[in-house]
Amino acid sequence: MARGESYYVGIRGSAAIATAPLDDEAAVARAEHLGPGEMRRVPYAGELLGAARIRAGFVPVPFDAFDRASQALGAEEQAAYLQLLRLSWGEGRNFCRAAKRELMARLALSERRLNHVLDGVVEKGFARPLHRDNRGTLYRVYLPAEAFGEPLGDEVLCGRAQPPPGAADPQPPSPPRLRLAASRPDAAAPAHPARRGLGQGPGGELLALARRLARARTGGESEGAVEAAVHEVKDLFSEGHSPAQVEACIRAVARRAGRDQEQGAAS
């Protein structure tokens, strides 16, 4: 047996598949040509091939985490980076605290190998250790754009910067608390001064977005929940965030709230 043959390892099941001409199988061609919005699946070889969409319990990470990071990170470094993304951006934060034992279990690596892999991730600018205690190490986890020194763009919505304890707050003072007038069936409720200008946000969507944010957090539109949401959406608009960015944030809040409710029901 030649040396090359002794080291060759085939992929289980691939030997039974012959290379076919392009679009030779009509069912395969139909599946591959389905549009993004076509929620259909095509039967082939005992499987259903086609549309699938994850609606909850998923991690929002940009395509660059797979496409561009793979050009800079080795295979094990990519695996470690994706786990850090899961624990940080997957939880709605740009940092995470991870115990070495947890990462060893997630990656099936020895401690020595894990240290080597994480050192590569840090060296290439995709993470930075900031703090360590008995719970583990706190890492700032960078998206690929950050690692390559580029702006994040409109697709990523980040939290507002807060001053250190005791320092002056650089943010403008909060607007007066909003008082929502109760609707009356027999007459229109007078407009409260705090509600004036609610349509002045981009596209006049401030109040609608605030109500959606309140529903995402509490499941309803109580006066207090909408008041808090209005102030938050106003702040985001004043900082230059677009309605699309705010909507993306609200969807993330809704997904997390749904997941937390599912976990609570299961416990």
LOSETOR-553863 format. One record per residue: residue in one letter; x, y, z of N, C-alpha, C, O in turn. Coordinates in pm, whole numbers, plus 50000, padded with zeros to 5 digits. Example, Ala and Ser with C-alpha at 12.3 -4.5 7.8 and 13.67 -1.06 7.14 Angstrom:
% residues 2
A513194943150780512304955050780513204967050780514244966850846
S512854977550708513674989450714512905000350787513415011450804
END
This chain:
% residues 267
M500864988050000500005000050000500885012450000501835013350079
A500595021749914501385033949906501175042350030500145041350097
R502175050750061502115058850182500905068350179500235070150281
G500625074250063499495083450054498175076550082497285082350144
E498035063950035496795056650058496615053250205495495053450256
S497705050050275497585046250415497155057950502496585055850609
Y497425070350457497055081950536495725088050493495215097250557
Y495155082850385493915088650336492745083650419492615071650444
V491895092750463490685089350538489505095450463489425107650449
G488595087050415487445091950343486355096950436486395094450557
I485405104050381484265109150457483175098550455482775093650350
R482705095050572481725084350583480515087050495479875097450509
G480185077850406479015078950319479285085650186478455084750096
S480435092450172480665099750047481055090549932480865094149816
A481595078749962482005069649854480815064849772480975061149656
A479625064849832478435060149761477825070849672476875068149599
I478365082949677477815094049600478685096349477479865099349489
A478095094849360478825097549236478685112249201477645118349228
T479715117949141479655131949099478715133248980478935127248876
A477655141148998476625142348895476805155248816477395164748867
P476305155648694476335168048616475535178948688474635175848766
L475865191548661475155202648723473665201848690473275199648575
D472845203748793471395203748778470875190648719469835190348654
D471625179648741471185166748687469945161748760469045156148698
E469895163548891468745159348970467755170948982468095181449037
A466565169048932465575179848933465225184049075465065195949102
A465105174249168464735177549305465825185849372465525195549442
V467085182149351468185189849409468195203949351468395213549425
A467995205149221467975218349158466855226949214467045238849237
R465675221049236464565228849292464915233749432464625245249467
A465525225149513465885229149650466915240349649466795249949725
E467935239149564469005249249561468555262349502469185272649526
H467485262349424467005274549360465865281049437465295290949390
L465515275849554464475282249635464925296149677466085298049714
G464015305849673464335319349717464355320249869463845311349937
P464935331149923465035332650068463695332550139463605328050254
G462635337350073461335337950139460425326050112459305325650162
E460895316450034460065305050000460155294350110461145287050118
M459125293650192459135284050302458615270550251457515266250285
R459445263950168459105250850115460295241550130461435246050139
R460015228550132461065218450134460775207950029459625204350004
V461825203049968461715193849856462225180049900463325179149953
P461445169349878461935155949917463055151149826462965152149703
Y464105145749887465215139949811465985130249900466375133750011
A466195118149850466995107849918466545105750062467375104050151
G465255105850084464725103550218464805115450310464515114350429
E465205127050258465285139350337464395150050275463995149050159
L464085160350354463375172050305464355183650302464815188150407
L464685188450182465665199050164464955212050133464095212550045
G465315222650205464705235550173464735245050290465675245250369
A463685253050299463655264350390463605259850536462955249950569
A464295267050621464255265050766464635278350830465525285250781
R463965281850935464225294751000464165292951151463185287751205
I465225297351218465275296651364464615309151420465015320351386
R463625307451505462865318851555463205322751698462845333651742
A463885314151772464215317151911465445309051952465775299051888
G466095313552058467235306252110468435305952018469125295752011
F468695317051947469845317351856470745329051891470335338251962
V471965328751840472965338951869473065348551750473345344051639
P472855361551771473005371051659474465374751639474995383151712
V475105368751543476495372151511476565375251362475845369151283
P477425384751322477515388251180478195377251100478935369051154
F477915377250969478555367450881480075368050889480765358050870
D480595380250919482045381850926482675372751031483845369151019
A481905368951133482455360251236482855346751177483715339851232
F482245343051066482585330650999483455333150875484385325650847
D483135343850801483775345950672485145352650683486115348050621
R485225363350761486505370550770487375365450884488595364650869
A486755362050998487565357251110488295344451073489395341851122
S487685336250986488305323550948489605325750872490455316850868
Q489765337450811490995340250737492145343950830493305343350791
A491815347850953492855352151047493095342151158494165342151219
L492125333451187492215324151299492375309851251491815306051148
G493145302051325493235287751298491965280651338491065286651395
A491905267651309490665260151333490275260351481489125263351513
E491205257351571490875257351713490625271451763489795273451852
E491315281251709491065295151748489685299551704489005306751777
Q489255295251587487885298351544486855292451640485885299051675
A487075280051681486135273651774486075281251906484995283551959
A487235285251958487255292752084486585306352067485845310852154
Y486835312951954486235326051929484715325151920484015333651974
L484205314951853482755313251841482135310651978481025315252005
Q482815303252065482305301152200482285314152279481335316752353
L483305322452263483315335452330482205344452276481585351752352
L481965343852144480845351452087479525346752145478645354752177
R479385333652159478145328152216477905333452358476775336852394
L478965334052437478835338052577478745353152595478305357852700
S479135360952495479115375552507478015381552421476945384952472
W478255382952291477275389152203475985381052198474915386552177
G476095368052218474885359752224474005362852342472815359552341
E474565369252446473795373352563473545388352564473135393952665
G473795394952449473505409252439474565418152501474275429552536
R475815413152515476885421252573478155419452489478295409552418
N479065429052499480315427752424481435421952510482605423452477
F481075415552619482045409252707481415396852770480195395152768
C482255388352824481735376752896482755372953003483935376452994
R482295365653102483185359753201483125344653182482065338553193
A484255338753155484305324453126485365317853212486515322153216
A484955307253280485895299353358486685290253264486155285453164
K487935288053298488775279753213488205265553202488255259353096
R487675260653312487095247153310485915246353213485735236253145
E485095257053209483955257053117484415256952972483875249552890
L485415265052940485915265452803486595252252765486495247852650
M487275245952860487895233052833486825222752796487015214752705
A485685223152868484595213752840483935216852707483615207652631
R483725229752676483065233452551483915229752430483375225952325
L485235230852443486125228952329486825215452330487535212052235
A486625207652436487295194552448488805195952434489445188452360
L489385205652505490805208252502491395206952642490715209252741
S492655203352648493355203452775493635217852816493535227052735
E493975219752942494245233352989495415239552915495375251252877
R496455231852895497635237052824497275241052682497685251652635
R496515232552613496125235752475495175247652472495285256152383
L494265248352567493335259652572494095272752590493785282652523
N495065272952679495865285152698496525289452568496545301252534
H497055279852495497705282952367496705288652267497005298352197
V495515282752261494495287152165493995301152201493905309752114
L493665303452330493175316552371494245327352351493915338652317
D495505323852371496565333452348496585337752201496835349452171
G496315328352109496245331851968495085341051937495215350351857
V493925338352000492745346851978493015361052026492655370751960
V493665362152143493975375352198495035382352114494925394252085
E496065374952075497145380851997496635386751866497155396851819
K495625380451806495115384951677494005395251690493395399251590
G493725399651814492835411051834491375407851844490555416951833
F490995395251864489575391751869489045390952012487845389552032
A489905391852111489485391852251490585398152334491735399152291
R490205402452456491175408452547490765405252690489655408752730
P491625398752769491285396252909491405409052990492385416452978
L490395411653074490355424153151490365422053302490845430653375
H489855410553349489695408553494489615393653520489165385953435
R490045389553638489955375353674489645374153822490215381153905
D488735365153854488465361553993488095346853997488335339553901
N487505342354108487205328154123486155323154024486025311154003
R485415332353963484405328253865485005326053727484385319453644
G486165331353701486785330053570487345343253523487465352753600
T487685343853395488275355853334487225363553258486415357753185
L487245376753275486335385353200487055389653072488125395653076
Y486435386452959486995389652828486145400252759484915399252757
R486795410252703486135418852605486265411552472487365408452428
V485125408852408485115400952285484805410352169483795417352170
Y485685410552068485565419951957484955413251834485325402151798
L484025420151772483535415651642484645417251539485575425151560
P484575409851427485645410751328485955424951283487115428451265
A484925433251264485195447051223486065454151325486995461351289
E485765452251454486585458351559488015452951556488975460451568
A488125439851539489445433651537490295438951421491515439751433
F489645442651310490365447751195490445462951194490865468951095
G490025469351306490125483851316489125491551234489415502751191
E487945485851212486915492251130485705495951217485495489751322
P484915505751176483695509051251482675497751240482665490251143
L481835496651342480855485751344479735487851242479195478051190
G479375500151212478315502651115476945502551179476805500551300
D475935504851095474565506051145473965492851188472935492651255
E474585481651151473995468651183474145464951330473475455851378
V475025471951403475285468651542474885480451630475305491751606
L474075477851730473615488251822474295485851957474105475352019
C475085495652003475825494352128475195503052236474525512952207
G475415499252360474875506752473475525520352487476615522852435
R474845529252560475365542652582476505542352682476485534752778
A477505550852658478645551652748478235558252878477535568352877
Q478675552652990478395558353121479705563053183480745556853162
P479655574053260480895579053321481315570253437480485562953491
P482585570853477483015563453596482335568953720481875580353719
P482265561053829481605565853951482215579053999483425580554009
G481315588554029481765601454080482045611753973482195623554005
A482135607653848482415617153740481115623453692480025618053715
A481245634653626480055641353572479505633253457480255627753377
D478195632753448477525625153343477595633053212477065644153206
P478245627553107478325635052982477025635152904476875642752808
Q476075626852943474825626152869473945638152903474025643253015
P473115642852812472205653752841471195649452946470935637552960
P470625658953020469645655253123468445648153063468055650852949
S467885639253140466725631653092465535640853075465395650453151
P464675638152978463475646352961462515644053075462645634153147
P461535652953094460545650953201459855637553187459695632253077
R459445632153301458755619353299457465620453220456715630053233
L457225610553139456055610553051454835606053129454895596053200
R453755613153117452475609253176451505606653062451115615852990
L451115593953046450205590452938448775592752985448345587053085
A448055600952913446665603452948445815591452912445965585852804
A444915587553004444045576052978443025579652872442475590652872
S442775570152782441795572752677440395572152735440125563952823
R439515580752686438115581052732437235577752614437485582452503
P436195569552636435335565752525434455577052475434015576952361
D434195587152564433235597452526433905610152476433235618752418
A435185611452496435845623652452437325621052436437885612252500
A437935628952350439365627452330440095632852451439755643452502
A441105625452497441875629752613442765641552575443325641652465
P442895651552664443775662752632445225658152621445665649152692
A445935664552531447335660852511448165665652629448135677452663
H448895656552691449755660152802451005666852747451505662852642
P451535677152817452735683952764453885674552735454635676752640
A454045663852817455185654852795455035646652669456015641152618
R453805645752617453595637852496453805646152370453905640752260
R453875659452386454085667852269455475664852212456465664052284
G455515663152082456785660552017457135645852009458245642351967
L456195636952049456505622852041456695618351897457375608451872
G456095625551803456285621851664457485628351599457655627651477
Q458345634751681459475641651624460675632651601461665637151544
G460625620251645461725611051618461765607751470460865611551396
P462795600751426462905597151284461665589851236461315579251288
G461005595551136459825589151081458605589851171457605583151144
G458665597851279457525598851369457215585751439456045583251470
E458205577451467457975564051519458295562651666458285551451718
L458585573451736459075572151873458095564651962458465554952028
L456835569151965455875562852056455595548452017455465539752104
A455495545851886455255532051842456395522951884456165511751929
L457635527651868458785519551908458815517752059459145506952109
A458465528252133458455527152279457435516852325457715509052416
R456275516752263455265506752301455735492652268455505483252345
R456395491252154456925477952120457985473552220458025461952258
L458835482952262459855479652360459225475652493459685466352559
A458185482852532457495479352658456875465452649456955457652744
R456255462352535455665449052519456735438252520456535427552577
A457875441152457458945431152453459465428152593459835416752622
R459485438252680460045436252813459035430652912459365422052993
T457805435552906456835432153011455635424352959454835419253038
G455485423352828454325416552773453095425352767452035420652725
G453195437952806452065447052804452515461352782453685463952753
E451555470652796451845484852775451405492952896450655502552882
S451875489153014451535496853133452155510653123453125512753051
E451585520053199452045533953190453525535053226454285541753156
G453925528353334455325529153375456275523153274457355528653250
A455885511753214456755505253117456915513852992458015514852938
V455835520052946455915528652827456705541252858457475545952774
E456515546952979457295558853016458795556153006459535563752946
A459215545053068460635541653067461125539152924462225543252888
A460305532452844460695529552706460795542252623461685543352539
V459895551752644459945564452569461255571652596461895576552502
H461655572352722462905579152755464085572152689464995578752638
E464075558852688465195551452631465255553352480466335555452424
V464105552652413464095554452268464485568752232465185570952133
K464035578552311464435592352286465945593952294466565600552210
D466525587752396467985588552411468695582552290469675588052240
L468195571252243468825564852127468715573552004469675574751927
F467535579851983467385588851869468325600751882468935604951783
S468445606352004469305618152022470765614951996471545623851962
E471155602152011472525598151985472765594451839473865590351802
G471725595851756471895593651614471545579851565471765576651448
H470975571251653470595557851608469345558751521468445566851547
S469295550451420468165550451327467025541851382467255533551470
P465785543751329464685535051371464985520351346464565511751424
A465705517251238466025503151211466925497551319466765485951358
Q467875505451369468745500751476467955498551604468165488651675
V467045507751634466225506251754465335493851743465155486551840
E464775491551625463945479751605464755466951625464255457351682
A465985466851578466835455151598467065452651745467065441151789
C467265463151822467445461851966466185456252031466265447652119
I465015461051988463755456352045463555441552014463085434052099
R463895437351892463765423151858464675414651946464285403751988
A465875419551974466785412052061466215411052201466305400452264
V465615421952251464995421652385463855411552387463705403952483
A463035411552281461905402352276462365387852271461785379252336
R463425385252194463925371552188464435366952323464155355752366
R465165375652390465695371752521464585369752622464615360352701
A463575378552620462465377052712461725364052687461325357252782
G461535360552559460865347852527461665336052574461095326352625
R462995336752557463825325652600463805324452752463715313352805
D463875335952824463855335552969462555329853021462545322653121
Q461445333052955460155327552996460105312552975459575305253059
E460685307752862460725293552839461555286352945461175275652992
Q462705292252982463555286053082462845286053219462955276453295
G462115296853250461405297253376460315286753381460105280653486
A459605284553270458555274453269459115260453284458485251653343
A460325258453228460915245153236461485242153373461585230453410
S461865252553450462495250253581461475247253689461845245153804
END
